[in-house]
Amino acid sequence: MPESKLRTVSMNFAVQILALVKELKEKRESIISNQIARSGTSIGANIFEANYAQGRKDFISKLEIALKEASETEYWLELLHQTNYIDDARYKELSDQCATIRVMLVASCRTAKGEKVGK
């Protein structure tokens, strides 16, 4: 199956999230790091799973779950930033990537639902 841009971007994001989690664990931060590890990697897992959906409704459902996970990940990133576990530059980089994934997921969901993307 050819690689989609959304799959590629979400995989790269998950790799960066896991690198962040490793750094957080070295700082002995485990509560937020466990949460962001789950949500940040779940985005790509649900996108990947959507490619093997049992129909359009299942496909849309998987993408919507990925969108929810992206929103949760953004929350954890903001919390890490506000508690000084990550600096401004790291927060902006990861937050921007997460926002890009969310935009792509919204567009994909709208397309799958037959809605106009430019709405």
C-alpha positions as CSV (number, residue, x, y, z in Angstrom):
1,M,0.0,0.0,0.0
2,P,1.5,3.4,-0.9
3,E,2.4,5.7,1.9
4,S,0.1,8.6,2.5
5,K,1.3,12.0,3.6
6,L,-0.9,11.7,6.7
7,R,0.6,8.4,7.6
8,T,4.1,9.7,7.1
9,V,3.6,12.9,9.1
10,S,1.9,11.0,12.0
11,M,4.7,8.4,12.1
12,N,7.4,11.1,12.2
13,F,5.4,12.9,15.0
14,A,5.2,9.7,17.0
15,V,8.9,9.2,16.7
16,Q,9.5,12.7,18.1
17,I,7.0,12.1,20.9
18,L,8.8,9.0,21.9
19,A,12.1,10.9,21.9
20,L,10.5,13.5,24.2
21,V,9.1,10.8,26.5
22,K,12.6,9.3,26.8
23,E,14.0,12.8,27.8
24,L,11.1,13.2,30.3
25,K,11.8,9.8,31.9
26,E,15.4,10.8,32.3
27,K,14.1,13.9,34.3
28,R,12.0,11.4,36.3
29,E,8.7,12.8,35.0
30,S,6.4,9.8,34.5
31,I,2.8,10.9,34.8
32,I,2.6,13.2,31.8
33,S,5.1,11.3,29.8
34,N,3.0,8.2,30.0
35,Q,-0.1,10.1,28.9
36,I,1.6,11.8,26.0
37,A,3.3,8.6,24.9
38,R,-0.2,6.9,24.6
39,S,-2.0,9.8,22.9
40,G,0.9,10.9,20.6
41,T,1.5,7.4,19.2
42,S,-2.2,6.5,19.1
43,I,-2.7,9.2,16.4
44,G,-0.7,7.3,13.8
45,A,-1.9,3.9,15.0
46,N,-5.5,4.9,14.3
47,I,-4.6,6.4,10.9
48,F,-2.8,3.2,10.0
49,E,-5.8,1.2,11.2
50,A,-8.2,3.3,9.1
51,N,-6.5,2.0,6.0
52,Y,-7.9,-1.4,6.9
53,A,-11.4,-0.2,7.9
54,Q,-14.4,-2.4,7.3
55,G,-16.2,0.3,5.4
56,R,-16.6,4.1,5.2
57,K,-18.2,4.5,8.6
58,D,-15.4,2.5,10.3
59,F,-12.8,4.5,8.3
60,I,-14.3,7.8,9.4
61,S,-14.5,6.6,13.0
62,K,-10.8,5.7,13.1
63,L,-9.8,9.1,11.7
64,E,-12.1,10.8,14.3
65,I,-10.4,8.8,17.1
66,A,-7.0,10.0,15.7
67,L,-8.3,13.6,15.8
68,K,-9.3,13.2,19.4
69,E,-5.9,11.8,20.3
70,A,-4.2,14.7,18.5
71,S,-6.3,17.1,20.6
72,E,-5.3,15.3,23.8
73,T,-1.7,15.3,22.8
74,E,-1.9,19.1,22.3
75,Y,-3.2,19.4,25.9
76,W,-0.2,17.4,27.2
77,L,2.2,19.4,25.2
78,E,0.8,22.6,26.6
79,L,0.9,21.3,30.1
80,L,4.6,20.2,29.7
81,H,5.3,23.7,28.4
82,Q,3.6,25.5,31.2
83,T,5.4,23.4,33.8
84,N,8.7,24.0,32.1
85,Y,9.4,20.5,31.1
86,I,9.8,21.7,27.5
87,D,11.0,25.0,26.3
88,D,9.3,27.4,23.9
89,A,11.1,26.2,20.8
90,R,10.3,22.5,21.5
91,Y,6.7,23.3,22.3
92,K,6.2,25.3,19.2
93,E,7.8,22.6,17.0
94,L,5.7,19.8,18.4
95,S,2.5,21.9,18.7
96,D,2.8,23.0,15.1
97,Q,3.2,19.4,13.9
98,C,0.3,18.3,16.0
99,A,-1.8,21.2,14.5
100,T,-0.8,20.2,11.0
101,I,-2.0,16.6,11.7
102,R,-5.3,17.9,13.1
103,V,-5.9,20.0,10.0
104,M,-5.1,17.0,7.7
105,L,-7.4,14.8,9.8
106,V,-10.3,17.3,9.7
107,A,-9.9,17.5,5.9
108,S,-9.8,13.8,5.5
109,C,-12.9,13.3,7.6
110,R,-14.8,15.9,5.7
111,T,-13.7,14.3,2.4
112,A,-14.7,10.8,3.6
113,K,-18.1,12.2,4.7
114,G,-18.6,13.8,1.3
115,E,-18.4,17.3,2.7
116,K,-16.6,20.2,0.9
117,V,-13.2,20.6,2.5
118,G,-13.2,24.4,2.0
119,K,-16.3,24.9,4.2
